[in-house]
Amino acid sequence: MNKSILTTAAIAALLLTSCNSTKKTTNDLAVQTPIVTTLDLTKVDNDKVPVIINPGRFTVEKVTYRLPRVVQGTYSVSDFGKYVDSFKALDYEGNELEATKVDTNTWEIKNAQKLEKVTYLVNDTFDMEVSGGIGGETPFSPAGTNIEPTNYVLNLHGFVGYFDSLKNNQYKLDVVSPTNFKRTSALQEVGTKTSEDGSTLTSSYFAPRYFDITDNPMFYGNLDVEEFKVGDIKIVLSVYSPNKKHSAEKIKAVMEKMMQAQKAYLGSVNSTARYDIYLYLSDGTEKAPKGFGALEHHTSTVVVLPEAMPDEALAKSMIDVVSHEFFHIVTPLSVHSEDVHYFDYNQPTFSKHLWMYEGITEYFATLFQVNQGLVTEDEFYSKIMGKIKTASSMNDSMSFTKMSENVLEEPYASQYYNVYQKGALIGMCIDILMREESNGDRGVLSLMKELSLKYGKNKPFEDDKLIEEITEMTYPSIGAFLNTHVVGGTPINYNEFFAKAGLMLNESKVKTNYIQNNGAIIVRPDQATQTIRFTEAVKDNSFWAENGAQPNDAIKEVDGIAVTKENANQVFTKMFMWQPGNEVEVKLERDGKEVVIKTTLTQSYTKGTSLKDNPNATQKQKELRKAWLKG
C-alpha cells in the first residue's frame, strides 16, 4: 500500500494539521459485455486527456457513473471526480442526455436506455499539488496522474470510472498515443493498430473487471526501460527522469540485486509472473509532484522520488520503498480480507489488520536485508531502534485494530504512519515469539506462507476471525500477544523481546541526519507566523548545536531558496539528503534578526539508545537470535 519515505511523511504530517448488446444490471449477470474505453493522448487540450466510455445498451431508466473517491492502498480520500471536466452523456443520435452531478465523484444519467457513450476531459493531479488541488488536498503523488508532452503517468483510477451496476464487467481499454512513445503496463495487451499516416498507435488492453483497471497503472512517453528476471518473475523497470540525471540501467543493477535477495528470502512464494516498477523522478519545478514514496498494486508499484537525489541516496530509497511494495505479493495479494477483495471505491470499509498488510510487509522489507547480507546486524538494529523512537512519539496506547478499521477518521487518520513503525515492530515480536516457541523452526514468514496456502488471491478471510485462526495455526502466546498489544492498547515492552534474543540496550552517541535526531523530527510548524522552526531537540543535534542554531529559530532560507509552506516538503527532503563535505548556507531568524550559518557539513550525531549483544547471553538466546536474523 502507500509507502512514504520517512522525511516526506513526517514533514507532511507536521505541515498539514463499442458493443451495443443488451446487458443485465446485476453484477453477476453483466460480466460478459466489455465496457469499451478510450484515452486519446494525441488529443490533449489544455493539459486535459479526453476519455470515452461506451458501456453498451442499458434496459433501465437511470444509471450511476462514478470516479473513485478512495482507491485501494491509500487509506485516504482522493476524490478523482474533482479532476473531471465537460462530462457529457450522449445518445445514439449524438444528442446530450440529462446527466446530473450528484456529488464530487458521481453522475446520474436519465433515459439510460438511449445512452451510447459518456465523454469527459481529465485534468492531472501532479499540476494541482502546489495549490492543494481543486477544492482540497490532492491524492498522494504515486496514486496520482500526470499529463505532459513527454510523460503520462496513467494511474487508471484517475481516468476511468465505473457504472454502479457493472463493476464486474470486462473492460476493453484503447490508449491512443504517438508512435514514438514508449509504453509499459502489466495489463494484458490484446492488439495494436497504427494510423494510416503512421503518426499514432492505438494499443488495446483487456481487464477482467474494474478492479483490474485500477490495479494496473501505465507509463507512456519518453521512458527509459529495462527488464530482468527474478526466478520465474519478469521484472519491468520504467524510469522517467526529465533531465536524464538517472538511468534505468543503473537503477536496474540495484533493483536486481535487491529483488534476487527478496526472492531468496521468500523461497516458494511466487504469486505473479510479471512485476512492474514505475519510477517518476520529480525535477522539483512548480508543477512537479511533491509527495515522495510509492503506491503498491498487486503486481506493480508506482514510485515518485526527487530527481536531484545523488545515486547512492536514490538507490537506498528505492531499496526501502520497492522492497516494501514487492513484499505485498504476500499480503494483500495472497492474504487479504473481504474488505480488500470486495472493495467499495465510494464508501469503503477497512480491515482491522493493517498491522499485517503494512506492518508485517514493512518488517519483511527490513529483516530480509540482514537475512540476505545486504546490511549488517548493527544497521538492522539501528533501523529497529529508529522505528521504536518514531512509534513512541505517536499514540502508543491506541488499539491498532480500531485504528485500522477507522483509518479515514480522526483521531485515527493521523496515526496511519505508525503502521510502518509499530506495525513492523508487531511483526518483529511475533517473529521472535514464534522462533522461541518452535526452537527456531518457525517464524512470521512461515505463518504468512501457511495463510497464503489456506487462502490465496481469490479467497478472502473473515476479518473478525483472523486472530483466532492465527492462534490456532501457531501458539497461545501469539494470540495473547495480538489480543493484548494489537486489539488492546497495552504498549509493548520491546526489551522483553530483545532479551529473548540475547540483546540489550546501550546508551551511546549515534549518527543522525540534519532534520532528525535518531528518527525524531527536530523542526515544527508555527501556524501563527507560517514558518518552520527548530524544536528543543536541536540542542541534541551536534551539527546544529556546534553551528549555533537554537530552539525556536525560524528557518527562512536554505541554499538560496526561501522556505515557504508550499515548498517546505521539497526543501526538507533535500536537507535530509545532505552529506558530510557539502557546502551549505542556511539563514535563520531569531528575535527579528537574521542569523546566517555558512559552513561545510560534518557528520551529525545525537544521543541515542542502541542495541548490542548481551555479553551474558545464554547459548539458547544466541541460537534464537541466529534463527530470527538468519533463519
C-alpha positions in Angstrom: 0.0 0.0 0.0 1.2 3.5 0.1 4.7 3.7 1.4 6.2 7.2 2.0 9.8 7.9 2.6 10.2 8.9 6.3 11.0 12.6 5.7 8.1 13.3 3.4 5.5 11.6 5.6 6.8 13.1 8.8 7.1 16.6 7.4 3.8 16.4 5.6 2.2 15.4 8.9 3.8 18.4 10.5 2.8 20.9 7.9 -0.7 19.8 7.2 -2.7 19.9 10.6 -18.5 -0.1 -29.0 -20.7 -3.0 -28.1 -24.4 -2.5 -28.3 -25.6 -5.8 -26.9 -28.3 -5.7 -24.2 -26.9 -6.2 -20.7 -28.5 -7.0 -17.3 -28.0 -4.6 -14.5 -26.7 -7.0 -11.8 -23.1 -7.6 -11.3 -23.4 -11.4 -11.5 -25.1 -11.4 -14.9 -23.3 -8.5 -16.6 -19.8 -9.8 -16.8 -19.8 -10.8 -20.5 -20.2 -7.4 -22.1 -17.0 -5.4 -22.3 -17.1 -1.7 -21.5 -15.1 -0.1 -24.3 -13.0 2.8 -23.0 -10.7 5.2 -24.9 -7.9 7.5 -23.7 -6.5 9.6 -26.5 -3.1 11.1 -25.6 -2.8 12.7 -29.1 -5.8 15.0 -28.5 -4.8 16.6 -25.2 -6.3 20.0 -24.9 -5.2 22.5 -22.2 -3.5 19.7 -20.3 -6.6 17.5 -20.3 -7.0 14.0 -21.7 -10.3 13.1 -23.5 -12.0 9.9 -22.3 -14.8 8.0 -23.9 -16.8 5.3 -22.1 -19.1 3.0 -24.2 -20.9 0.7 -21.9 -23.3 -0.9 -24.4 -27.1 -0.7 -24.2 -28.9 -0.4 -20.9 -32.5 -1.5 -20.2 -33.1 0.7 -17.2 -34.3 4.3 -16.9 -31.4 5.7 -14.8 -27.7 4.6 -14.2 -25.0 6.0 -12.0 -21.4 6.6 -13.1 -18.6 7.2 -10.6 -14.9 8.0 -10.4 -13.2 6.6 -7.2 -13.5 8.5 -4.0 -10.9 6.2 -2.4 -8.5 3.8 -4.1 -7.1 0.7 -2.6 -3.9 1.1 -0.6 -4.1 4.8 0.0 -6.2 4.9 3.2 -7.2 8.5 2.4 -9.9 10.3 0.3 -8.6 11.2 -3.2 -11.9 12.3 -4.9 -10.8 11.7 -8.5 -14.1 13.1 -9.7 -12.6 16.6 -8.9 -10.4 16.3 -11.9 -13.2 15.6 -14.5 -14.4 18.4 -16.8 -17.1 18.7 -19.5 -18.9 15.5 -18.6 -21.5 14.5 -21.2 -23.8 11.6 -21.7 -24.7 11.1 -25.4 -27.4 9.1 -27.1 -27.2 7.2 -30.3 -28.1 10.3 -32.3 -25.3 12.3 -30.7 -27.7 14.3 -28.6 -26.9 15.1 -24.9 -28.9 13.2 -22.3 -29.6 14.7 -18.8 -26.7 14.0 -16.6 -26.8 15.3 -13.0 -23.6 15.6 -10.9 -24.8 14.2 -7.5 -21.6 14.7 -5.6 -17.9 15.2 -6.3 -17.4 11.8 -7.9 -20.9 10.7 -9.1 -23.1 11.4 -12.1 -26.7 10.2 -12.6 -27.8 9.7 -16.2 -31.5 9.6 -17.1 -33.1 7.9 -20.1 -30.2 5.4 -19.9 -31.9 3.1 -22.5 -30.8 5.7 -25.1 -27.2 6.1 -23.7 -24.5 5.3 -26.2 -21.4 6.7 -24.5 -20.1 9.0 -21.8 -17.3 11.6 -22.7 -15.3 13.9 -20.4 -11.9 15.5 -20.0 -9.5 14.7 -17.2 -7.0 17.0 -15.5 -3.9 15.5 -14.0 -3.3 15.7 -10.2 0.5 16.5 -10.3 -0.2 20.0 -11.6 -2.6 20.7 -8.7 -0.3 19.7 -5.8 1.2 23.1 -5.4 -2.2 24.7 -4.8 -3.6 21.9 -2.7 -5.7 20.7 -5.6 -9.2 21.6 -6.8 -11.2 22.2 -3.6 -8.9 20.4 -1.2 -5.9 18.1 -0.9 -4.6 16.2 -3.9 -4.0 12.4 -4.0 -0.7 11.1 -2.7 1.6 11.6 -5.7 2.2 7.9 -6.5 -1.6 7.4 -6.7 -1.9 10.5 -8.9 -1.8 11.3 -12.6 0.5 13.2 -14.9 -0.2 14.7 -18.3 2.7 16.4 -20.1 4.1 16.2 -23.6 6.9 13.8 -22.7 5.3 11.8 -19.9 2.0 10.3 -18.9 1.5 8.7 -15.5 -1.7 6.7 -16.1 -2.9 5.6 -12.7 -6.1 4.5 -14.5 -8.4 5.1 -11.5 -7.8 8.8 -12.2 -9.2 8.4 -15.8 -11.6 5.5 -15.9 -14.7 5.2 -13.8 -17.4 2.6 -13.4 -21.2 2.2 -13.5 -22.5 1.1 -10.2 -24.2 -2.0 -11.7 -21.3 -3.0 -13.9 -18.2 -3.2 -11.7 -17.7 -6.9 -12.6 -17.9 -6.2 -16.3 -14.9 -6.8 -18.5 -13.2 -3.7 -19.9 -11.6 -3.1 -23.3 -9.2 -0.2 -23.0 -7.8 1.6 -26.0 -5.0 4.1 -25.5 -4.1 6.3 -28.5 -0.5 7.7 -28.4 2.2 9.0 -30.7 4.0 6.1 -32.3 7.4 7.3 -30.9 6.2 6.9 -27.3 7.4 4.0 -25.2 4.6 2.4 -23.2 4.6 -0.1 -20.3 1.8 -1.8 -18.4 1.2 -5.2 -16.9 -2.4 -5.0 -18.2 -2.9 -7.7 -20.9 -2.3 -6.1 -24.3 -4.6 -7.7 -26.9 -3.7 -5.8 -30.1 -2.2 -2.6 -31.6 -3.2 -0.6 -34.7 -1.1 2.1 -36.4 -2.9 5.1 -38.1 -2.7 5.4 -41.9 -0.2 8.2 -41.7 1.9 6.3 -39.2 1.8 9.1 -36.6 -0.4 7.4 -33.9 -0.6 3.9 -32.3 -3.7 2.5 -30.6 -2.9 -0.1 -28.0 -5.8 -2.3 -26.9 -5.8 -3.8 -23.4 -8.2 -6.3 -21.6 -9.3 -6.1 -18.0 -11.5 -8.8 -16.5 -13.2 -6.3 -14.2 -13.0 -2.8 -12.9 -10.6 -3.8 -10.2 -8.0 -4.7 -12.8 -8.4 -1.3 -14.4 -7.5 0.3 -11.0 -4.8 -2.2 -10.2 -2.7 -1.9 -13.4 -1.1 1.6 -13.9 0.7 2.5 -17.1 3.6 4.8 -18.1 3.7 6.4 -21.6 6.2 8.8 -23.1 10.0 9.2 -23.3 10.8 6.4 -20.9 14.0 4.5 -20.1 13.0 0.8 -19.8 15.0 -2.2 -18.5 13.9 -5.8 -17.9 15.3 -8.7 -15.8 14.2 -12.0 -14.3 13.9 -12.9 -10.6 13.3 -16.6 -10.6 10.2 -17.0 -12.9 9.1 -13.4 -12.4 9.7 -10.9 -15.2 10.6 -7.5 -13.7 10.0 -4.5 -15.9 11.6 -1.2 -14.7 10.3 2.0 -16.3 12.0 5.3 -15.4 11.1 8.9 -16.3 14.0 11.2 -15.5 13.1 14.6 -17.1 16.7 15.8 -17.1 18.2 12.4 -17.7 20.1 12.5 -14.4 19.3 8.9 -13.6 19.2 5.8 -15.9 17.1 2.7 -15.8 20.3 0.7 -16.4 22.0 2.0 -13.2 18.8 1.6 -11.1 18.3 -1.9 -12.6 21.6 -3.1 -11.1 20.4 -2.0 -7.6 16.9 -3.5 -8.1 18.1 -6.8 -9.5 20.5 -7.4 -6.6 17.8 -6.5 -4.0 14.9 -8.4 -5.6 17.1 -11.5 -6.1 17.7 -11.4 -2.3 14.0 -10.9 -1.7 13.1 -13.9 -3.8 15.7 -16.0 -2.0 14.2 -14.9 1.3 10.6 -15.6 0.2 11.5 -19.0 -1.2 8.4 -20.8 -2.6 6.2 -17.7 -2.6 5.7 -16.9 -6.3 2.3 -15.5 -7.0 2.9 -13.4 -10.1 4.5 -13.9 -13.5 5.3 -10.2 -14.0 6.1 -7.3 -11.8 6.4 -3.7 -12.9 8.3 -0.8 -11.3 7.3 2.7 -12.5 9.7 5.4 -11.3 8.9 9.0 -11.8 11.7 11.4 -10.8 10.4 14.8 -9.9 12.5 17.7 -11.1 11.3 20.0 -8.3 9.6 22.6 -10.6 6.4 24.3 -9.6 4.1 21.7 -11.2 6.2 18.6 -10.3 4.9 16.1 -7.7 5.8 16.7 -4.1 4.7 13.5 -2.3 7.6 11.1 -2.4 7.2 7.4 -1.8 5.3 4.6 -3.5 1.9 3.0 -4.0 1.6 -0.7 -4.2 -0.6 -2.6 -6.7 -0.9 -6.3 -6.7 1.8 -6.8 -9.4 3.4 -3.4 -9.7 4.4 -0.3 -7.8 4.5 3.4 -8.7 7.4 5.3 -7.2 7.9 9.1 -7.0 11.2 10.4 -5.8 13.3 13.6 -6.3 15.4 13.7 -9.4 18.0 15.7 -7.5 18.9 12.7 -5.3 22.5 11.5 -5.6 22.9 8.0 -7.0 23.6 6.5 -3.5 20.6 8.2 -1.9 18.3 7.2 -4.7 19.5 3.6 -4.5 18.8 3.5 -0.8 15.4 5.0 -1.1 14.5 2.6 -4.0 15.6 -0.4 -1.8 13.5 0.9 1.1 10.3 1.6 -0.8 10.3 -1.0 -3.6 11.3 -3.9 -1.3 8.3 -3.0 0.9 5.9 -2.9 -2.2 7.3 -6.1 -3.7 6.6 -8.0 -0.4 2.9 -7.1 -0.9 2.8 -10.1 -3.3 2.4 -12.0 0.0 -0.2 -9.7 1.5 -2.7 -8.5 0.3 -2.2 -10.4 -3.0 -2.2 -13.8 -1.4 -3.7 -13.0 2.1 -6.5 -10.4 2.4 -9.8 -9.8 3.9 -13.3 -9.4 2.4 -12.9 -5.6 2.7 -10.0 -5.7 0.3 -11.5 -8.4 -2.0 -14.8 -6.6 -2.4 -13.5 -3.0 -2.2 -16.1 -0.2 -2.5 -14.4 2.8 -4.2 -17.1 5.2 -3.0 -17.8 4.2 0.6 -15.1 1.7 1.5 -14.9 -0.3 4.7 -11.4 -1.2 6.0 -9.9 -4.3 7.5 -8.8 -4.3 11.1 -5.4 -5.8 10.2 -3.1 -3.1 8.9 -0.6 -4.4 11.3 -0.4 -7.4 8.9 -0.9 -5.7 5.5 1.5 -2.9 6.1 3.3 -3.8 9.3 4.5 -7.3 8.5 5.3 -6.2 4.9 7.5 -3.4 6.3 9.1 -5.9 8.7 9.9 -8.2 5.9 11.4 -5.3 3.9 13.6 -4.5 6.9 14.5 -8.1 8.0 15.3 -9.6 4.6 18.2 -7.1 4.2 20.1 -8.5 7.2 18.9 -12.0 6.4 20.5 -11.9 3.0 23.6 -9.9 4.0 22.6 -6.6 2.3 23.1 -4.8 5.7 25.0 -5.6 8.9 23.3 -6.6 12.1 24.2 -3.2 13.6 22.5 -1.5 10.7 19.4 -3.6 11.1 19.3 -2.9 14.9 19.6 0.8 14.1 16.5 0.6 11.8 14.6 -1.2 14.5 15.6 1.4 17.1 14.5 4.2 14.7 11.1 2.6 14.4 10.8 2.3 18.2 11.8 6.0 18.5 9.2 7.1 15.9 6.5 4.9 17.3 7.0 6.2 20.8 6.2 9.7 19.5 2.8 8.6 18.3 -0.2 7.2 20.3 1.3 4.0 21.7 -1.9 3.0 23.6 -4.3 3.2 20.6 -5.8 -0.1 19.5 -4.2 -1.0 16.2 -7.3 -2.9 15.0 -9.6 0.1 15.8 -7.2 2.5 14.1 -7.1 0.3 11.0 -10.9 -0.1 10.8 -11.4 3.7 11.1 -8.4 4.9 9.3 -10.1 7.7 7.3 -11.4 9.4 10.5 -9.7 11.3 13.3 -8.1 10.6 15.7 -7.1 7.5 13.7 -6.1 9.0 10.3 -3.2 11.0 11.8 -1.8 7.7 13.3 -1.7 5.9 9.9 2.1 6.4 9.6 2.5 4.2 12.7 1.7 1.1 10.6 5.2 1.4 9.2 6.7 1.8 12.6 4.8 0.0 15.4 3.2 -2.3 12.7 6.7 -3.5 11.7 7.6 -3.9 15.4 4.5 -6.0 16.0 5.7 -8.3 13.2 9.2 -8.5 14.8 7.7 -9.5 18.2 5.5 -12.2 16.6 8.6 -13.5 14.8 10.7 -13.7 17.9 7.8 -15.4 19.8 7.3 -18.0 17.1 11.1 -18.7 17.0 11.1 -19.2 20.7 8.0 -21.5 20.7 9.3 -23.6 17.9 13.0 -23.8 18.8 13.8 -21.6 15.9 12.0 -23.6 13.2 9.0 -21.3 12.6 8.7 -17.5 12.2 6.3 -14.9 10.8 7.3 -15.7 7.2 6.3 -19.3 7.6 3.0 -18.1 9.1 2.3 -15.9 6.1 3.1 -18.8 3.8 0.6 -21.0 5.6 -2.0 -18.3 5.4 -1.2 -17.9 1.6 -1.8 -21.6 1.1 -5.1 -21.5 3.1 -6.5 -18.5 1.3 -4.7 -17.3 -1.9 -5.6 -14.3 -4.1 -9.1 -15.5 -4.9 -10.3 -16.4 -1.4 -10.6 -13.7 1.3 -10.5 -14.3 5.0 -13.2 -13.2 7.5 -11.8 -10.1 9.2 -13.2 -10.8 12.7 -11.8 -14.4 12.7 -8.2 -13.8 11.6 -6.6 -13.6 15.1 -8.4 -16.7 16.2 -7.2 -18.5 13.1 -3.6 -17.3 13.6 -3.7 -18.5 17.2 -4.9 -21.9 16.1 -2.2 -22.1 13.5 0.6 -21.0 15.9 0.7 -20.9 19.7 -1.5 -19.4 22.5 1.3 -16.9 23.2 0.7 -15.4 19.7 -3.0 -15.0 20.4 -2.3 -13.5 23.8 0.2 -11.0 22.3 -2.2 -9.9 19.5 -5.2 -9.5 21.8 -3.1 -7.6 24.4 -1.0 -5.3 22.2 -2.8 -5.1 18.8 -6.5 -5.4 19.7 -5.9 -4.0 23.1 -3.9 -0.8 23.7 -1.2 -2.1 26.0 2.2 -0.7 24.9 4.8 -3.3 24.0 7.9 -3.7 26.3 10.4 -4.4 23.5 13.2 -5.1 26.0 11.5 -8.4 26.9 11.7 -9.5 23.2 15.3 -8.3 22.8 16.3 -10.2 25.9 14.9 -13.4 24.4 17.4 -12.9 21.6 20.3 -12.1 23.9 20.3 -8.4 23.1 20.4 -5.4 25.5 20.0 -1.6 25.2 23.0 0.6 25.3 23.1 4.4 25.7 25.5 5.9 23.1 26.3 8.5 20.6 24.6 7.6 17.3 24.8 9.1 13.8 21.8 11.1 12.6 20.9 13.5 9.8 20.2 17.2 9.7 16.5 17.3 10.3 16.1 14.4 12.7 17.6 13.1 16.0 17.7 9.3 15.6 14.3 9.3 13.8 12.6 12.2 15.7 12.0 15.4 13.7 13.7 18.5 15.1 11.6 21.1 13.3 7.9 22.1 13.8 5.4 24.4 12.1 4.5 27.7 13.7 0.9 28.3 12.4 0.8 31.8 13.7 3.8 33.0 11.7 3.5 30.4 8.9 7.2 29.5 9.5 9.1 26.3 10.3 11.1 26.5 13.5 13.7 24.3 15.3 12.4 22.5 18.4 14.2 22.0 21.7 15.7 18.8 20.2 18.0 20.9 18.0 20.3 21.2 21.1 21.0 17.5 20.9 21.9 17.5 17.2 25.7 18.0 17.1 25.9 19.8 13.8 23.3 22.4 14.5 24.5 22.9 18.1 28.1 23.4 17.1 27.0 26.0 14.5 24.9 28.0 16.9 21.3 27.1 16.0 18.9 27.5 18.8 15.3 26.3 19.7 12.6 28.4 18.1 14.9 29.7 15.4 12.8 30.1 12.2 14.3 28.6 9.1 13.9 31.3 6.5 16.2 30.2 3.6 18.2 27.1 2.7 20.9 27.3 0.0 19.3 30.4 -1.6 15.8 29.0 -1.5 13.2 30.8 0.7 11.3 28.3 2.8 7.5 28.6 2.3 4.6 26.5 3.3 4.3 25.4 -0.3 7.9 24.3 -0.8 8.8 23.1 2.7 8.4 19.5 1.8 11.0 19.8 -1.0 13.4 21.9 1.0 13.5 19.5 3.9 13.7 16.5 1.7 16.9 18.0 0.2 18.2 18.6 3.7 17.5 15.0 4.6 19.8 14.1 1.7 22.7 16.4 2.8 26.0 14.6 3.0 29.1 15.5 5.0 31.5 17.6 2.9 28.8 19.6 1.1 28.8 23.4 1.4 25.6 24.8 2.8 24.1 28.2 3.7 21.1 28.5 6.0 19.5 31.8 7.0 17.6 31.7 10.3 15.5 34.4 12.1 16.0 34.8 15.8 14.1 37.5 17.7 13.6 39.5 14.4 17.3 39.3 13.5 18.9 37.3 10.7 21.4 34.6 11.7 23.5 33.0 8.9 25.1 29.6 9.1 27.5 29.1 6.1 29.8 26.1 6.5 30.9 22.7 5.4 28.7 19.8 6.6 30.2 17.5 9.2 28.6 14.2 10.3 25.9 14.9 12.8 25.4 12.9 16.0 22.9 12.7 18.7 22.2 10.9 22.0 20.5 7.6 21.4 19.8 4.1 22.5 21.3 1.3 20.5 21.0 -2.5 20.6 24.1 -4.6 21.3 24.9 -8.2 22.1 24.5 -9.1 25.8 27.8 -10.5 26.9 25.9 -12.7 29.3 23.6 -14.1 26.7 22.9 -17.9 27.0 23.5 -20.3 24.2 19.8 -20.7 23.8 19.4 -16.9 23.4 22.2 -16.8 20.8 20.6 -19.6 18.8 17.2 -17.8 18.9 18.9 -14.6 17.6 20.5 -16.6 14.8 17.2 -18.2 13.8 15.5 -14.8 13.9 18.0 -12.9 11.8 19.2 -15.7 9.5 16.6 -18.4 9.7 
